[in-house]
Amino acid sequence: MNNLSIKLLSEITKLWGKYGKGAFTDLSKLLSQDNFPEEVAHLLDSYVNAVSKQKKTKRKTSPRRYVGTKILNDIETMRNNQPEKAELLSLLNEWLMNKEILPTLKDIRVYLEYEQLPMTKAHSRDKAVEWLFTLFMKMTITELREHLSNLPKTSDDYQRSLSRWSDIISRKNINENEQGE
């Protein structure tokens, strides 16, 4: 008898103590059946398939994100030729990430309906936020300001952040007035 056989016999003895004589009698009958190898192969295949499905499911989950990389890159590119619009979109991203505005998918849908913007078919808040950004990126700065001014107020933090929007908008209006004179 080699070392591995002794370890196996030791484990079997532990199992005998755990499950009792009846389980081993049933196992003995099962081992003596003609189709036993096929049944074991089938059980092993089922186990392998179940384990691989669990691993696939775990891989599908991804870290939570709000704005896709492409949109973030577009905002950074926009900073060169439309800095105010890029700043507004960056602030919007921050607020959405912190759920200071539109904290639920339902809130986003209500906002889109109120603003008469195209409705999203998204089933998650993350996808709806990406939809919002896609819409906002296509707008002119005037349209963007108009739509963003109607964002629902959800917290005191929002009130403080709103002052940043007001500063940006008023700074733009002052610059436009100075250029017009």
Contacts in CASP RR format, 6 or more apart in sequence:
PFRMAT RR
TARGET T0000
AUTHOR 0000-0000-0000
METHOD contacts of the structure
MODEL  1
MNNLSIKLLSEITKLWGKYGKGAFTDLSKLLSQDNFPEEVAHLLDSYVNA
VSKQKKTKRKTSPRRYVGTKILNDIETMRNNQPEKAELLSLLNEWLMNKE
ILPTLKDIRVYLEYEQLPMTKAHSRDKAVEWLFTLFMKMTITELREHLSN
LPKTSDDYQRSLSRWSDIISRKNINENEQGE
1 9 0 8 1.000
16 24 0 8 1.000
30 36 0 8 1.000
33 39 0 8 1.000
64 126 0 8 1.000
65 126 0 8 1.000
66 93 0 8 1.000
66 96 0 8 1.000
66 97 0 8 1.000
66 126 0 8 1.000
66 129 0 8 1.000
66 130 0 8 1.000
67 75 0 8 1.000
67 93 0 8 1.000
67 96 0 8 1.000
67 129 0 8 1.000
67 130 0 8 1.000
67 133 0 8 1.000
68 130 0 8 1.000
71 130 0 8 1.000
71 133 0 8 1.000
71 134 0 8 1.000
71 137 0 8 1.000
72 93 0 8 1.000
74 137 0 8 1.000
75 86 0 8 1.000
75 89 0 8 1.000
75 90 0 8 1.000
75 93 0 8 1.000
75 137 0 8 1.000
76 86 0 8 1.000
78 85 0 8 1.000
78 86 0 8 1.000
78 89 0 8 1.000
78 137 0 8 1.000
79 86 0 8 1.000
79 87 0 8 1.000
82 141 0 8 1.000
84 141 0 8 1.000
84 168 0 8 1.000
84 172 0 8 1.000
85 141 0 8 1.000
85 144 0 8 1.000
87 168 0 8 1.000
88 141 0 8 1.000
88 144 0 8 1.000
88 145 0 8 1.000
88 148 0 8 1.000
88 165 0 8 1.000
88 168 0 8 1.000
89 133 0 8 1.000
89 136 0 8 1.000
89 137 0 8 1.000
89 144 0 8 1.000
91 161 0 8 1.000
91 164 0 8 1.000
91 165 0 8 1.000
91 168 0 8 1.000
92 101 0 8 1.000
92 133 0 8 1.000
92 136 0 8 1.000
92 148 0 8 1.000
93 133 0 8 1.000
95 101 0 8 1.000
95 158 0 8 1.000
95 161 0 8 1.000
96 102 0 8 1.000
96 129 0 8 1.000
96 132 0 8 1.000
98 157 0 8 1.000
99 154 0 8 1.000
100 154 0 8 1.000
100 155 0 8 1.000
100 157 0 8 1.000
100 158 0 8 1.000
100 161 0 8 1.000
101 151 0 8 1.000
101 152 0 8 1.000
101 153 0 8 1.000
101 154 0 8 1.000
101 158 0 8 1.000
102 108 0 8 1.000
102 111 0 8 1.000
102 129 0 8 1.000
102 132 0 8 1.000
102 151 0 8 1.000
102 152 0 8 1.000
102 154 0 8 1.000
103 154 0 8 1.000
104 125 0 8 1.000
105 122 0 8 1.000
105 123 0 8 1.000
105 124 0 8 1.000
105 125 0 8 1.000
105 128 0 8 1.000
107 152 0 8 1.000
108 120 0 8 1.000
108 125 0 8 1.000
108 128 0 8 1.000
108 129 0 8 1.000
108 132 0 8 1.000
109 119 0 8 1.000
109 120 0 8 1.000
109 128 0 8 1.000
111 150 0 8 1.000
111 151 0 8 1.000
111 152 0 8 1.000
112 118 0 8 1.000
112 119 0 8 1.000
112 120 0 8 1.000
112 132 0 8 1.000
113 119 0 8 1.000
114 150 0 8 1.000
115 147 0 8 1.000
115 150 0 8 1.000
117 135 0 8 1.000
117 147 0 8 1.000
118 135 0 8 1.000
120 127 0 8 1.000
120 128 0 8 1.000
120 131 0 8 1.000
120 132 0 8 1.000
122 128 0 8 1.000
122 130 0 8 1.000
122 131 0 8 1.000
136 144 0 8 1.000
136 147 0 8 1.000
136 148 0 8 1.000
139 147 0 8 1.000
141 172 0 8 1.000
145 169 0 8 1.000
148 165 0 8 1.000
149 165 0 8 1.000
153 159 0 8 1.000
153 162 0 8 1.000
END
